Amino acid sequence: MKKRTAVLLMLCLLMLTLLPAAAFADDAADSQAAPETVTGQDDLVTTRHTAVIQGQEISYTATVGTMTVQTCGAACEFFFRSYTRDDVEDVAERPITFAFNGGPGSCSYYLEIGCLGPKRAEMSEDGKSLSLPPRFKDNENSLLDITDLVFIDAVGTGYSRPAEGAELSSFLGYDNDVSSFGDFIRQYVNRYKRWSSEKYIAGESYGTTRAVGICQYLSDTYAMNVNGLMLFSTLNDFSQAIPSVSNELPYALFFPTFAADAWYHGMLSEHYQAMKLEDYLDEVRDFVSTEYVPALFQGSRLTDAERNGLAEKISSYLGLSRDYVLEKNNRISEDDFLPALLREKNLKIGRIDGRYTGMLTDDGSDPSSVESDLLLGNAFYAYLTDELNYQTDRPYIPLSNEVQYGWTSPAPPVPWLGGYFSQEEIIRDCMAKNPYLKVWVNCGYYDSATPFYAAEWVYAHVFLDQESKANLSFSFYPSGHMFYVEKASFDQFREQAGLWYQ
């Protein structure tokens, strides 16, 4: 859900509550192969560069521009940036990774200039900008020494647009989003002769929803099986996001993230503050699974003593007053917690990253989003024009509300049979059919946009055999949604990425 406000998130997700999960379950399986590629006026710029990555100077070729793709019954121009290592004798031996952000109306420069690409915005060790405008430099933790990289902007974001005569609506919604990205990847692989390369897909936030859908679509439509899904801050089951009387799951799944935030800001008792974060969160996880979830299930059947005792424990783990917890009926939502934790200091904490704080206001702004936008946007624009030599008068759209709100699907034939979109069965199906498919889930402890415990819950409900379970791995970072902006977490990610690709 990269780079969107809490209001945008909830509006998009509220639309999903009207849609049945079954409407999406077989999307990729039912898709038809795309027609022949149209002949378009592709606008590509190729330049050559070097970067020092992991202490080694890497020579590479950058290809930047638009590729015309016929998809979803219309034509569009996908804007992409590809980086291919030069000193490779056999491209078949070289992995390739396709990467994008989320939103779903977000461009994909966050993963590119913040994490994976050969250049990175200059920032402090805790992820703050060092200058305005921010600069960029060699990314010592880029994955370009391991894999070639292709960054893709969704149609309607970045410089990606419908072709002349086509409507943006043709490319909106889960079905069309997955199909259009899948058709671009198929065309890129074919055009640049990468069928023999290992193929990986990296997505962040809503991009993890897209990544799973693309994995199924490529397999079922083109018999293109990928080697790995690299998932950053995952969202693969939308029931985790919207609490209601009939869905109390989010109260439980957000709880450990709130506990981590309270620990970080020193709002707990001396006993808990003295614990290591990981040890503290193990205790919180145990409380949630063995006490909190059963209590939520009981609802009004709890006695007054049980209700008060539960409030006392919640208060101790979240750093909130017992009276406030009771006022909220022992159910603390994101909207409750973020402004409440540091209210006495007239501060609220960030949603994307709970370590950040800002003035307590009612405008729905996120202190952590403001910092990341300041850090990455200007650095990317300078990099694109000055380093990659790509020039156009077309405005670059970092976040499109039209694409964001377009995340929907045809109304169900029986309107009252609503539900939440979930991908557990899609993931299980992909991993069961492809024994080579590895799935790597990366989570930040201080991320309230896509909480780490929610990711654990989702993948605990992907029922795999023992052989497939070995292909599923998790990594956790003492950081937020974009965990890679913090140097220690970024270094941890890079070390583990080297092992994962091997």
C-alpha positions as CSV (number, residue, x, y, z in Angstrom):
1,M,0.0,0.0,0.0
2,K,2.8,2.0,-0.7
3,K,2.5,5.7,-0.4
4,R,-1.1,6.1,0.3
5,T,-2.9,7.7,3.2
6,A,-5.0,5.8,5.7
7,V,-8.1,7.3,4.1
8,L,-7.2,5.9,0.7
9,L,-6.5,2.5,2.2
10,M,-9.8,2.3,3.9
11,L,-11.8,3.5,0.9
12,C,-10.1,0.9,-1.3
13,L,-10.5,-1.8,1.2
14,L,-14.1,-0.9,1.9
15,M,-15.0,-1.5,-1.7
16,L,-13.6,-5.0,-1.3
17,T,-16.0,-5.8,1.5
18,L,-18.7,-5.8,-1.2
19,L,-17.0,-8.4,-3.3
20,P,-17.0,-12.1,-2.8
21,A,-13.7,-13.9,-2.5
22,A,-14.8,-16.4,-5.0
23,A,-15.0,-13.7,-7.6
24,F,-11.2,-13.5,-7.6
25,A,-10.2,-17.1,-6.7
26,D,-9.9,-18.3,-10.3
27,D,-9.1,-15.1,-12.1
28,A,-5.8,-16.2,-13.6
29,A,-7.1,-19.7,-14.4
30,D,-10.0,-18.3,-16.4
31,S,-8.0,-15.7,-18.2
32,Q,-7.5,-16.0,-22.0
33,A,-4.1,-15.7,-23.6
34,A,-3.4,-12.1,-24.8
35,P,-3.6,-11.4,-28.5
36,E,-0.5,-10.8,-30.6
37,T,1.6,-7.8,-29.5
38,V,0.7,-4.7,-31.4
39,T,3.4,-2.7,-33.2
40,G,3.9,0.4,-31.1
41,Q,6.3,3.3,-31.1
42,D,8.5,2.1,-28.2
43,D,10.5,4.9,-26.6
44,L,13.7,3.4,-25.2
45,V,17.0,5.0,-24.0
46,T,20.0,2.7,-23.4
47,T,23.0,3.9,-21.3
48,R,26.0,2.1,-19.7
49,H,27.1,2.6,-16.1
50,T,29.2,1.2,-13.3
51,A,28.3,0.9,-9.6
52,V,30.2,-0.5,-6.6
53,I,28.0,-3.3,-5.1
54,Q,29.2,-5.3,-2.1
55,G,32.8,-4.0,-2.7
56,Q,32.8,-5.0,-6.4
57,E,32.6,-2.7,-9.4
58,I,29.8,-3.9,-11.5
59,S,29.3,-2.8,-15.2
60,Y,25.7,-2.8,-16.4
61,T,23.4,-1.5,-19.1
62,A,20.3,0.5,-18.3
63,T,17.3,0.4,-20.6
64,V,14.6,2.9,-19.8
65,G,11.4,3.8,-21.6
66,T,8.0,2.6,-22.7
67,M,7.0,-0.7,-24.3
68,T,3.7,-1.0,-26.1
69,V,1.7,-4.1,-24.9
70,Q,-1.6,-5.4,-26.2
71,T,-3.5,-6.5,-23.1
72,C,-7.0,-6.5,-21.5
73,G,-8.5,-5.9,-25.0
74,A,-6.6,-2.6,-25.5
75,A,-3.1,-1.3,-25.9
76,C,-1.0,0.5,-23.3
77,E,2.5,1.9,-22.9
78,F,4.3,0.3,-19.9
79,F,7.1,2.5,-18.5
80,F,10.0,0.4,-17.2
81,R,13.6,0.5,-16.1
82,S,15.8,-2.5,-16.7
83,Y,19.4,-3.1,-15.4
84,T,21.4,-6.0,-16.9
85,R,24.9,-6.9,-15.9
86,D,27.5,-6.6,-18.7
87,D,30.1,-9.2,-17.8
88,V,27.8,-12.2,-18.4
89,E,28.8,-14.8,-21.0
90,D,25.5,-16.8,-21.0
91,V,22.3,-14.8,-20.2
92,A,20.6,-18.1,-19.5
93,E,22.7,-18.5,-16.4
94,R,21.6,-15.0,-15.2
95,P,18.5,-14.7,-13.0
96,I,16.1,-11.8,-13.7
97,T,13.8,-10.1,-11.2
98,F,10.7,-8.1,-12.0
99,A,9.8,-5.6,-9.3
100,F,7.0,-3.2,-8.5
101,N,5.4,-1.3,-5.6
102,G,1.8,-1.3,-4.5
103,G,-0.9,1.2,-3.8
104,P,-2.3,-0.2,-6.1
105,G,-2.0,3.3,-7.5
106,S,1.7,3.7,-6.7
107,C,4.6,3.9,-9.1
108,S,7.6,1.6,-8.5
109,Y,10.5,4.0,-7.7
110,Y,10.4,3.2,-4.0
111,L,11.9,-0.3,-4.4
112,E,14.1,0.9,-7.1
113,I,15.8,4.0,-5.6
114,G,15.3,2.8,-2.0
115,C,16.3,-0.8,-2.1
116,L,17.0,-3.0,-5.1
117,G,18.4,-0.8,-7.9
118,P,22.1,0.1,-8.6
119,K,21.6,3.6,-7.3
120,R,20.1,4.7,-4.0
121,A,18.9,7.9,-2.5
122,E,21.4,9.2,0.1
123,M,20.0,8.9,3.6
124,S,21.1,8.6,7.2
125,E,21.4,5.3,8.9
126,D,17.9,5.7,10.3
127,G,16.4,6.6,6.9
128,K,16.3,10.4,7.0
129,S,17.1,12.6,4.1
130,L,20.5,14.3,4.3
131,S,19.8,17.2,1.9
132,L,17.0,18.9,-0.1
133,P,16.9,18.1,-2.9
134,P,18.2,14.6,-1.9
135,R,21.1,13.1,-3.8
136,F,21.7,9.5,-5.1
137,K,24.8,7.4,-5.0
138,D,25.9,3.8,-5.7
139,N,23.8,1.3,-3.8
140,E,26.2,-1.1,-2.1
141,N,23.3,-3.5,-1.3
142,S,21.7,-3.6,-4.7
143,L,20.9,-7.0,-6.0
144,L,22.3,-6.3,-9.5
145,D,25.4,-8.4,-8.8
146,I,23.1,-11.4,-8.3
147,T,20.2,-10.8,-10.7
148,D,19.2,-8.5,-13.5
149,L,16.4,-6.1,-12.5
150,V,13.3,-4.8,-14.2
151,F,11.1,-2.1,-12.5
152,I,7.6,-1.7,-13.8
153,D,5.0,1.1,-13.3
154,A,1.3,0.2,-13.4
155,V,-0.7,1.8,-16.2
156,G,-1.8,5.2,-15.0
157,T,1.2,5.7,-12.8
158,G,4.7,6.8,-13.5
159,Y,4.9,7.4,-17.2
160,S,2.8,4.3,-18.0
161,R,-0.4,5.3,-20.0
162,P,-3.1,3.8,-22.1
163,A,-2.2,3.9,-25.8
164,E,-4.0,6.3,-28.1
165,G,-7.7,5.5,-28.2
166,A,-7.7,3.2,-25.1
167,E,-9.3,4.1,-21.8
168,L,-7.5,3.8,-18.4
169,S,-10.5,1.8,-17.1
170,S,-9.5,-1.1,-19.3
171,F,-6.5,-1.7,-17.1
172,L,-8.0,-1.1,-13.6
173,G,-9.1,-3.7,-11.1
174,Y,-7.4,-6.9,-9.9
175,D,-8.1,-9.0,-13.0
176,N,-6.8,-6.4,-15.4
177,D,-3.9,-5.3,-13.2
178,V,-2.6,-8.9,-13.0
179,S,-3.2,-9.6,-16.7
180,S,-1.5,-6.4,-17.9
181,F,1.6,-6.9,-15.7
182,G,1.7,-10.6,-16.7
183,D,1.5,-9.7,-20.4
184,F,4.3,-7.2,-20.1
185,I,6.5,-9.7,-18.3
186,R,5.8,-12.3,-21.0
187,Q,6.6,-9.8,-23.8
188,Y,9.8,-8.6,-22.1
189,V,11.0,-12.2,-21.6
190,N,10.3,-13.0,-25.2
191,R,11.7,-9.8,-26.7
192,Y,14.9,-9.9,-24.6
193,K,15.4,-13.7,-24.9
194,R,15.1,-14.5,-21.2
195,W,13.1,-17.7,-21.3
196,S,16.1,-19.7,-20.1
197,S,16.8,-17.4,-17.1
198,E,15.5,-18.1,-13.6
199,K,12.6,-15.6,-13.1
200,Y,11.7,-13.9,-9.8
201,I,8.9,-11.5,-8.9
202,A,9.3,-8.9,-6.2
203,G,6.4,-6.9,-4.9
204,E,5.8,-4.6,-2.0
205,S,2.5,-4.0,0.0
206,Y,-0.4,-4.3,-2.5
207,G,2.4,-5.3,-4.9
208,T,2.5,-8.6,-3.0
209,T,-1.2,-9.2,-3.9
210,R,-0.2,-8.4,-7.5
211,A,2.9,-10.7,-7.4
212,V,0.9,-13.7,-6.3
213,G,-1.7,-13.1,-9.0
214,I,0.9,-12.7,-11.6
215,C,2.6,-15.9,-10.5
216,Q,-0.6,-17.8,-11.1
217,Y,-1.5,-15.9,-14.3
218,L,1.9,-16.6,-16.0
219,S,1.7,-20.2,-15.1
220,D,-1.9,-20.8,-16.2
221,T,-1.8,-18.5,-19.3
222,Y,1.7,-18.9,-20.7
223,A,3.1,-22.0,-18.9
224,M,5.8,-19.6,-17.5
225,N,6.7,-20.8,-14.1
226,V,8.7,-18.5,-11.8
227,N,11.4,-19.5,-9.4
228,G,10.6,-17.2,-6.6
229,L,8.3,-14.5,-5.0
230,M,10.1,-11.9,-2.9
231,L,7.3,-10.2,-0.9
232,F,7.9,-7.0,1.0
233,S,5.3,-6.0,3.7
234,T,2.6,-8.4,2.5
235,L,-1.1,-8.1,2.0
236,N,-2.5,-11.4,0.8
237,D,-5.8,-11.5,2.7
238,F,-7.9,-8.4,3.0
239,S,-9.9,-9.7,6.0
240,Q,-6.8,-8.7,8.1
241,A,-7.4,-5.0,7.4
242,I,-11.0,-4.0,8.3
243,P,-12.4,-4.7,11.8
244,S,-16.1,-5.1,12.3
245,V,-18.6,-6.8,14.5
246,S,-18.4,-9.8,12.2
247,N,-14.7,-9.6,11.7
248,E,-12.6,-9.2,14.8
249,L,-9.5,-10.7,13.3
250,P,-7.7,-7.4,12.7
251,Y,-7.8,-6.5,16.4
252,A,-5.7,-9.6,17.0
253,L,-3.4,-9.3,14.0
254,F,-2.5,-5.6,14.6
255,F,-1.9,-6.1,18.3
256,P,1.8,-7.3,18.2
257,T,2.7,-4.3,15.9
258,F,1.1,-1.9,18.4
259,A,3.0,-3.6,21.2
260,A,6.3,-3.2,19.2
261,D,5.5,0.6,18.8
262,A,4.8,1.0,22.5
263,W,8.1,-0.8,23.3
264,Y,10.0,1.4,20.9
265,H,8.6,4.6,22.4
266,G,9.3,3.5,26.0
267,M,5.7,3.4,27.1
268,L,5.8,0.1,28.9
269,S,6.6,-1.1,32.4
270,E,10.3,-1.4,33.4
271,H,9.9,-5.2,33.1
272,Y,8.9,-5.2,29.5
273,Q,11.2,-2.3,28.5
274,A,14.2,-4.4,29.8
275,M,13.3,-7.3,27.4
276,K,14.8,-7.6,23.9
277,L,12.2,-6.7,21.3
278,E,12.0,-10.2,19.9
279,D,11.5,-11.8,23.3
280,Y,8.8,-9.3,24.2
281,L,7.0,-10.0,20.9
282,D,7.1,-13.7,21.5
283,E,5.3,-13.1,24.8
284,V,2.8,-10.8,23.0
285,R,2.1,-13.4,20.3
286,D,1.4,-16.0,22.9
287,F,-1.0,-13.7,24.7
288,V,-2.9,-12.9,21.5
289,S,-3.2,-16.5,20.4
290,T,-4.0,-18.1,23.8
291,E,-6.0,-15.4,25.6
292,Y,-6.9,-12.5,23.4
293,V,-8.5,-14.3,20.4
294,P,-10.6,-16.6,22.7
295,A,-11.8,-13.5,24.6
296,L,-12.8,-11.7,21.4
297,F,-14.7,-14.9,20.4
298,Q,-16.6,-14.7,23.7
299,G,-17.9,-11.3,23.0
300,S,-20.5,-10.1,25.6
301,R,-20.4,-13.5,27.3
302,L,-17.3,-12.3,29.2
303,T,-18.0,-11.6,32.9
304,D,-17.1,-8.1,34.2
305,A,-14.1,-9.6,36.0
306,E,-12.9,-11.3,32.8
307,R,-13.4,-8.1,30.8
308,N,-11.5,-6.0,33.4
309,G,-8.7,-8.5,33.7
310,L,-8.3,-8.5,29.9
311,A,-8.2,-4.7,29.8
312,E,-5.5,-4.7,32.4
313,K,-3.3,-7.0,30.2
314,I,-4.0,-5.1,27.0
315,S,-3.0,-1.9,28.9
316,S,0.3,-3.4,30.0
317,Y,1.2,-4.6,26.5
318,L,0.2,-1.5,24.6
319,G,1.1,1.3,26.9
320,L,-2.5,2.6,27.0
321,S,-4.6,3.4,30.0
322,R,-6.9,0.7,31.3
323,D,-9.8,3.1,31.2
324,Y,-9.1,3.9,27.5
325,V,-8.9,0.2,26.7
326,L,-12.3,-0.4,28.5
327,E,-13.8,2.5,26.7
328,K,-12.9,0.8,23.4
329,N,-14.3,-2.5,24.7
330,N,-10.9,-4.2,24.6
331,R,-10.7,-3.7,20.9
332,I,-8.0,-1.3,19.8
333,S,-8.0,-0.4,16.1
334,E,-5.3,1.4,14.1
335,D,-7.3,4.6,14.2
336,D,-7.5,4.3,18.0
337,F,-3.9,3.4,18.7
338,L,-1.8,5.7,16.5
339,P,-3.0,9.0,18.0
340,A,-3.5,7.6,21.5
341,L,0.0,6.2,22.4
342,L,1.7,9.6,22.7
343,R,-1.3,11.8,23.1
344,E,0.0,13.3,26.4
345,K,3.0,14.6,24.3
346,N,0.6,16.0,21.7
347,L,2.1,13.5,19.2
348,K,0.9,10.7,17.0
349,I,3.0,7.9,15.6
350,G,3.4,6.8,12.0
351,R,1.3,4.2,10.3
352,I,3.9,3.2,7.7
353,D,6.6,3.2,10.4
354,G,5.6,3.6,14.0
355,R,9.0,4.9,15.0
356,Y,8.2,8.3,13.4
357,T,6.1,10.9,15.2
358,G,4.3,14.1,14.1
359,M,2.0,16.7,15.6
360,L,-1.3,15.3,16.8
361,T,-3.8,16.5,14.2
362,D,-7.1,15.2,12.7
363,D,-6.0,15.5,9.1
364,G,-5.3,11.8,8.6
365,S,-1.6,12.5,7.6
366,D,1.1,10.0,8.3
367,P,4.4,11.3,9.7
368,S,6.3,8.4,8.3
369,S,4.9,8.8,4.7
370,V,5.9,12.5,4.6
371,E,9.6,11.5,5.3
372,S,9.8,8.8,2.7
373,D,8.2,11.0,0.0
374,L,10.7,13.7,0.8
375,L,13.6,11.2,0.6
376,L,12.9,9.2,-2.5
377,G,10.8,11.2,-5.0
378,N,13.2,14.0,-5.9
379,A,16.2,11.7,-5.9
380,F,14.5,9.4,-8.4
381,Y,13.6,12.3,-10.8
382,A,17.1,13.5,-10.8
383,Y,18.4,10.0,-11.3
384,L,16.1,9.4,-14.2
385,T,17.0,12.5,-16.1
386,D,20.6,13.1,-15.2
387,E,22.0,9.5,-14.9
388,L,19.7,7.5,-17.2
389,N,19.2,10.4,-19.7
390,Y,15.5,9.8,-20.1
391,Q,13.7,13.0,-21.1
392,T,9.9,13.6,-21.6
393,D,7.4,16.3,-21.0
394,R,4.9,13.8,-19.8
395,P,4.3,14.2,-16.1
396,Y,5.4,11.4,-13.9
397,I,2.6,10.3,-11.5
398,P,3.9,8.8,-8.3
399,L,0.4,8.0,-6.9
400,S,-2.8,7.9,-9.0
401,N,-6.1,8.2,-7.1
402,E,-7.9,7.0,-10.2
403,V,-5.9,3.8,-10.3
404,Q,-6.2,3.5,-6.5
405,Y,-10.0,3.8,-6.5
406,G,-10.2,1.5,-9.6
407,W,-9.3,-1.5,-7.5
408,T,-12.7,-3.3,-7.9
409,S,-14.4,-6.0,-9.7
410,P,-17.9,-6.7,-11.3
411,A,-20.6,-6.8,-8.7
412,P,-21.5,-10.3,-7.4
413,P,-24.6,-11.9,-8.9
414,V,-26.0,-12.2,-5.4
415,P,-25.2,-8.8,-3.8
416,W,-25.6,-9.9,-0.2
417,L,-23.0,-12.6,-0.5
418,G,-20.1,-10.4,0.2
419,G,-16.6,-11.3,1.5
420,Y,-13.0,-10.5,1.6
421,F,-10.4,-11.2,-1.1
422,S,-7.9,-13.7,0.0
423,Q,-5.0,-15.5,-1.7
424,E,-4.2,-18.4,0.6
425,E,-5.5,-20.9,-1.9
426,I,-3.8,-19.2,-4.8
427,I,-0.5,-19.4,-3.0
428,R,-1.0,-23.0,-2.0
429,D,-1.9,-23.9,-5.6
430,C,1.1,-22.1,-7.1
431,M,3.5,-23.8,-4.6
432,A,2.0,-27.2,-5.0
433,K,2.1,-27.1,-8.8
434,N,5.7,-25.7,-8.9
435,P,8.1,-27.5,-6.6
436,Y,10.8,-24.9,-7.5
437,L,8.8,-21.9,-6.4
438,K,10.3,-20.2,-3.3
439,V,8.3,-17.6,-1.4
440,W,10.2,-15.2,0.9
441,V,8.0,-13.0,3.2
442,N,9.7,-9.8,4.6
443,C,8.1,-7.9,7.4
444,G,8.9,-4.8,9.5
445,Y,8.0,-4.9,13.2
446,Y,6.8,-1.3,13.2
447,D,4.5,-1.5,10.1
448,S,0.9,-0.8,10.8
449,A,0.0,-0.8,7.1
450,T,0.7,-4.5,6.7
451,P,1.4,-5.9,10.2
452,F,3.9,-8.7,10.5
453,Y,1.6,-10.9,12.7
454,A,-1.0,-10.7,9.9
455,A,1.5,-12.1,7.5
456,E,2.3,-14.9,9.9
457,W,-1.4,-15.7,10.2
458,V,-2.0,-15.7,6.5
459,Y,0.8,-18.1,5.7
460,A,-0.1,-20.3,8.6
461,H,-3.3,-20.8,6.6
462,V,-1.5,-21.8,3.4
463,F,-1.7,-25.5,4.0
464,L,1.4,-27.0,2.3
465,D,3.0,-30.4,2.3
466,Q,6.4,-30.7,4.0
467,E,8.3,-30.4,0.8
468,S,6.6,-27.2,-0.2
469,K,6.9,-25.8,3.4
470,A,10.7,-25.9,2.9
471,N,10.3,-23.3,0.2
472,L,8.6,-20.8,2.4
473,S,10.7,-18.4,4.6
474,F,10.2,-15.3,6.7
475,S,12.5,-12.4,7.7
476,F,11.7,-9.8,10.3
477,Y,13.3,-6.3,10.7
478,P,13.3,-3.7,13.5
479,S,11.9,-1.2,11.0
480,G,8.7,-0.2,9.2
481,H,6.8,-0.8,6.0
482,M,9.9,0.2,3.9
483,F,12.2,-1.6,6.3
484,Y,15.1,-1.1,3.9
485,V,15.5,2.7,4.6
486,E,17.1,1.8,7.9
487,K,20.7,0.7,7.3
488,A,20.9,-2.2,9.8
489,S,17.7,-3.7,8.4
490,F,18.9,-3.1,4.9
491,D,22.2,-4.8,5.6
492,Q,20.3,-7.8,7.1
493,F,18.0,-8.0,4.0
494,R,21.0,-7.9,1.6
495,E,22.8,-10.8,3.5
496,Q,19.7,-12.9,3.5
497,A,18.9,-12.1,-0.2
498,G,22.3,-13.5,-1.2
499,L,21.4,-16.8,0.4
500,W,17.9,-16.9,-0.9
501,Y,18.9,-16.5,-4.5
502,Q,21.5,-19.2,-4.1
